[in-house]
């Protein structure tokens, strides 16, 4: 049990890194989608 802090800290750091990567990817995608004309947006 003496390594529990290290293990939980590692999980927290990993979760934060994945969340930040997902947030930046979604934000970048939304910015790029604004540059595409409406008639070219096949996902709408």
Biopython code that builds the backbone (N, CA, C, O; Angstrom):
import numpy as np
from Bio.PDB.StructureBuilder import StructureBuilder

atoms = [
    (1, "UNK", "N", (0.808, -1.201, 0.000)),
    (1, "UNK", "CA", (0.000, 0.000, 0.000)),
    (1, "UNK", "C", (0.846, 1.258, 0.000)),
    (1, "UNK", "O", (0.298, 2.351, -0.139)),
    (2, "UNK", "N", (2.124, 1.153, 0.146)),
    (2, "UNK", "CA", (2.947, 2.359, 0.195)),
    (2, "UNK", "C", (3.113, 2.996, -1.182)),
    (2, "UNK", "O", (3.532, 4.150, -1.275)),
    (3, "UNK", "N", (2.795, 2.275, -2.246)),
    (3, "UNK", "CA", (2.895, 2.825, -3.595)),
    (3, "UNK", "C", (1.562, 3.343, -4.115)),
    (3, "UNK", "O", (1.468, 3.721, -5.283)),
    (4, "UNK", "N", (0.536, 3.369, -3.282)),
    (4, "UNK", "CA", (-0.797, 3.778, -3.722)),
    (4, "UNK", "C", (-0.796, 5.223, -4.220)),
    (4, "UNK", "O", (-1.476, 5.524, -5.201)),
    (5, "UNK", "N", (-0.074, 6.098, -3.592)),
    (5, "UNK", "CA", (-0.010, 7.497, -4.017)),
    (5, "UNK", "C", (0.599, 7.632, -5.395)),
    (5, "UNK", "O", (0.113, 8.401, -6.225)),
    (6, "UNK", "N", (1.655, 6.892, -5.637)),
    (6, "UNK", "CA", (2.301, 6.916, -6.951)),
    (6, "UNK", "C", (1.362, 6.380, -8.025)),
    (6, "UNK", "O", (1.267, 6.948, -9.113)),
    (7, "UNK", "N", (0.675, 5.294, -7.721)),
    (7, "UNK", "CA", (-0.242, 4.679, -8.693)),
    (7, "UNK", "C", (-1.412, 5.606, -8.981)),
    (7, "UNK", "O", (-1.744, 5.833, -10.145)),
    (8, "UNK", "N", (-2.042, 6.146, -7.946)),
    (8, "UNK", "CA", (-3.167, 7.056, -8.147)),
    (8, "UNK", "C", (-2.732, 8.340, -8.848)),
    (8, "UNK", "O", (-3.459, 8.866, -9.691)),
    (9, "UNK", "N", (-1.570, 8.835, -8.509)),
    (9, "UNK", "CA", (-1.042, 10.024, -9.188)),
    (9, "UNK", "C", (-0.789, 9.774, -10.660)),
    (9, "UNK", "O", (-1.052, 10.638, -11.495)),
    (10, "UNK", "N", (-0.284, 8.603, -10.979)),
    (10, "UNK", "CA", (-0.039, 8.246, -12.368)),
    (10, "UNK", "C", (-1.344, 8.144, -13.146)),
    (10, "UNK", "O", (-1.426, 8.596, -14.288)),
    (11, "UNK", "N", (-2.369, 7.547, -12.527)),
    (11, "UNK", "CA", (-3.679, 7.472, -13.172)),
    (11, "UNK", "C", (-4.241, 8.876, -13.394)),
    (11, "UNK", "O", (-4.780, 9.164, -14.462)),
    (12, "UNK", "N", (-4.121, 9.742, -12.403)),
    (12, "UNK", "CA", (-4.643, 11.108, -12.529)),
    (12, "UNK", "C", (-3.910, 11.871, -13.633)),
    (12, "UNK", "O", (-4.536, 12.585, -14.417)),
    (13, "UNK", "N", (-2.611, 11.723, -13.694)),
    (13, "UNK", "CA", (-1.827, 12.400, -14.724)),
    (13, "UNK", "C", (-2.186, 11.889, -16.114)),
    (13, "UNK", "O", (-2.306, 12.675, -17.054)),
    (14, "UNK", "N", (-2.355, 10.596, -16.246)),
    (14, "UNK", "CA", (-2.733, 10.003, -17.531)),
    (14, "UNK", "C", (-4.117, 10.469, -17.952)),
    (14, "UNK", "O", (-4.318, 10.836, -19.109)),
    (15, "UNK", "N", (-5.066, 10.461, -17.038)),
    (15, "UNK", "CA", (-6.424, 10.914, -17.341)),
    (15, "UNK", "C", (-6.423, 12.387, -17.755)),
    (15, "UNK", "O", (-7.126, 12.764, -18.692)),
    (16, "UNK", "N", (-5.652, 13.211, -17.075)),
    (16, "UNK", "CA", (-5.577, 14.632, -17.415)),
    (16, "UNK", "C", (-4.969, 14.826, -18.805)),
    (16, "UNK", "O", (-5.434, 15.669, -19.572)),
    (17, "UNK", "N", (-3.939, 14.054, -19.129)),
    (17, "UNK", "CA", (-3.309, 14.179, -20.447)),
    (17, "UNK", "C", (-4.264, 13.756, -21.558)),
    (17, "UNK", "O", (-4.329, 14.411, -22.598)),
    (18, "UNK", "N", (-4.998, 12.678, -21.353)),
    (18, "UNK", "CA", (-5.964, 12.217, -22.360)),
    (18, "UNK", "C", (-7.088, 13.235, -22.521)),
    (18, "UNK", "O", (-7.511, 13.515, -23.643)),
    (19, "UNK", "N", (-7.574, 13.787, -21.422)),
    (19, "UNK", "CA", (-8.640, 14.785, -21.482)),
    (19, "UNK", "C", (-8.172, 16.044, -22.208)),
    (19, "UNK", "O", (-8.922, 16.612, -23.001)),
    (20, "UNK", "N", (-6.947, 16.483, -21.947)),
    (20, "UNK", "CA", (-6.420, 17.659, -22.620)),
    (20, "UNK", "C", (-6.251, 17.402, -24.118)),
    (20, "UNK", "O", (-6.557, 18.272, -24.934)),
    (21, "UNK", "N", (-5.775, 16.233, -24.477)),
    (21, "UNK", "CA", (-5.627, 15.888, -25.888)),
    (21, "UNK", "C", (-6.986, 15.864, -26.586)),
    (21, "UNK", "O", (-7.116, 16.374, -27.699)),
    (22, "UNK", "N", (-7.988, 15.284, -25.953)),
    (22, "UNK", "CA", (-9.333, 15.230, -26.544)),
    (22, "UNK", "C", (-9.906, 16.633, -26.690)),
    (22, "UNK", "O", (-10.496, 16.951, -27.722)),
    (23, "UNK", "N", (-9.743, 17.472, -25.678)),
    (23, "UNK", "CA", (-10.259, 18.837, -25.723)),
    (23, "UNK", "C", (-9.602, 19.627, -26.846)),
    (23, "UNK", "O", (-10.288, 20.337, -27.581)),
    (24, "UNK", "N", (-8.277, 19.514, -26.992)),
    (24, "UNK", "CA", (-7.575, 20.236, -28.051)),
    (24, "UNK", "C", (-7.959, 19.721, -29.426)),
    (24, "UNK", "O", (-8.063, 20.509, -30.366)),
    (25, "UNK", "N", (-8.172, 18.414, -29.569)),
    (25, "UNK", "CA", (-8.566, 17.840, -30.854)),
    (25, "UNK", "C", (-9.952, 18.325, -31.263)),
    (25, "UNK", "O", (-10.163, 18.703, -32.415)),
    (26, "UNK", "N", (-10.891, 18.315, -30.329)),
    (26, "UNK", "CA", (-12.250, 18.780, -30.624)),
    (26, "UNK", "C", (-12.249, 20.267, -30.941)),
    (26, "UNK", "O", (-12.925, 20.702, -31.873)),
    (27, "UNK", "N", (-11.506, 21.040, -30.186)),
    (27, "UNK", "CA", (-11.431, 22.485, -30.431)),
    (27, "UNK", "C", (-10.840, 22.780, -31.804)),
    (27, "UNK", "O", (-11.331, 23.647, -32.527)),
    (28, "UNK", "N", (-9.797, 22.062, -32.153)),
    (28, "UNK", "CA", (-9.180, 22.246, -33.465)),
    (28, "UNK", "C", (-10.132, 21.853, -34.590)),
    (28, "UNK", "O", (-10.199, 22.532, -35.615)),
    (29, "UNK", "N", (-10.862, 20.768, -34.405)),
    (29, "UNK", "CA", (-11.825, 20.327, -35.413)),
    (29, "UNK", "C", (-12.934, 21.337, -35.620)),
    (29, "UNK", "O", (-13.363, 21.568, -36.750)),
    (30, "UNK", "N", (-13.402, 21.938, -34.544)),
    (30, "UNK", "CA", (-14.463, 22.946, -34.663)),
    (30, "UNK", "C", (-13.955, 24.182, -35.385)),
    (30, "UNK", "O", (-14.670, 24.769, -36.196)),
    (31, "UNK", "N", (-12.725, 24.580, -35.093)),
    (31, "UNK", "CA", (-12.144, 25.731, -35.797)),
    (31, "UNK", "C", (-11.997, 25.445, -37.290)),
    (31, "UNK", "O", (-12.316, 26.292, -38.125)),
    (32, "UNK", "N", (-11.522, 24.270, -37.612)),
    (32, "UNK", "CA", (-11.353, 23.922, -39.018)),
    (32, "UNK", "C", (-12.697, 23.793, -39.723)),
    (32, "UNK", "O", (-12.809, 24.140, -40.899)),
    (33, "UNK", "N", (-13.717, 23.299, -39.027)),
    (33, "UNK", "CA", (-15.037, 23.146, -39.631)),
    (33, "UNK", "C", (-15.639, 24.497, -39.989)),
    (33, "UNK", "O", (-16.408, 24.596, -40.945)),
    (34, "UNK", "N", (-15.302, 25.531, -39.238)),
    (34, "UNK", "CA", (-15.808, 26.870, -39.553)),
    (34, "UNK", "C", (-15.268, 27.381, -40.881)),
    (34, "UNK", "O", (-15.894, 28.238, -41.505)),
    (35, "UNK", "N", (-14.129, 26.879, -41.325)),
    (35, "UNK", "CA", (-13.513, 27.343, -42.563)),
    (35, "UNK", "C", (-14.072, 26.648, -43.799)),
    (35, "UNK", "O", (-13.819, 27.086, -44.921)),
    (36, "UNK", "N", (-14.820, 25.586, -43.608)),
    (36, "UNK", "CA", (-15.372, 24.830, -44.728)),
    (36, "UNK", "C", (-16.717, 25.443, -45.119)),
    (36, "UNK", "O", (-17.550, 25.696, -44.249)),
    (37, "UNK", "N", (-16.941, 25.684, -46.415)),
    (37, "UNK", "CA", (-18.247, 26.218, -46.833)),
    (37, "UNK", "C", (-19.366, 25.233, -46.496)),
    (37, "UNK", "O", (-19.148, 24.022, -46.452)),
    (38, "UNK", "N", (-20.575, 25.772, -46.256)),
    (38, "UNK", "CA", (-21.703, 24.941, -45.841)),
    (38, "UNK", "C", (-22.045, 23.871, -46.870)),
    (38, "UNK", "O", (-22.437, 22.768, -46.489)),
    (39, "UNK", "N", (-21.911, 24.160, -48.151)),
    (39, "UNK", "CA", (-22.259, 23.160, -49.167)),
    (39, "UNK", "C", (-21.277, 21.986, -49.218)),
    (39, "UNK", "O", (-21.594, 20.930, -49.767)),
    (40, "UNK", "N", (-20.090, 22.172, -48.648)),
    (40, "UNK", "CA", (-19.098, 21.097, -48.612)),
    (40, "UNK", "C", (-19.138, 20.278, -47.328)),
    (40, "UNK", "O", (-18.387, 19.312, -47.189)),
    (41, "UNK", "N", (-19.989, 20.643, -46.404)),
    (41, "UNK", "CA", (-20.086, 19.918, -45.127)),
    (41, "UNK", "C", (-21.024, 18.729, -45.297)),
    (41, "UNK", "O", (-22.238, 18.852, -45.136)),
    (42, "UNK", "N", (-20.454, 17.599, -45.616)),
    (42, "UNK", "CA", (-21.248, 16.394, -45.830)),
    (42, "UNK", "C", (-21.806, 15.821, -44.534)),
    (42, "UNK", "O", (-22.713, 14.990, -44.566)),
    (43, "UNK", "N", (-21.275, 16.256, -43.394)),
    (43, "UNK", "CA", (-21.716, 15.699, -42.118)),
    (43, "UNK", "C", (-22.952, 16.425, -41.573)),
    (43, "UNK", "O", (-23.467, 16.055, -40.517)),
    (44, "UNK", "N", (-23.427, 17.445, -42.275)),
    (44, "UNK", "CA", (-24.649, 18.148, -41.826)),
    (44, "UNK", "C", (-25.870, 17.614, -42.505)),
    (44, "UNK", "O", (-26.977, 18.087, -42.247)),
]
sb = StructureBuilder()
sb.init_structure("model")
sb.init_model(0)
sb.init_chain("A")
sb.init_seg("    ")
for serial, (resi, resn, name, xyz) in enumerate(atoms, 1):
    if name == "N":
        sb.init_residue(resn, " ", resi, " ")
    sb.init_atom(name, np.array(xyz, "f"), 0.0, 1.0, " ", f" {name:<3s}", serial, name[0])
structure = sb.get_structure()
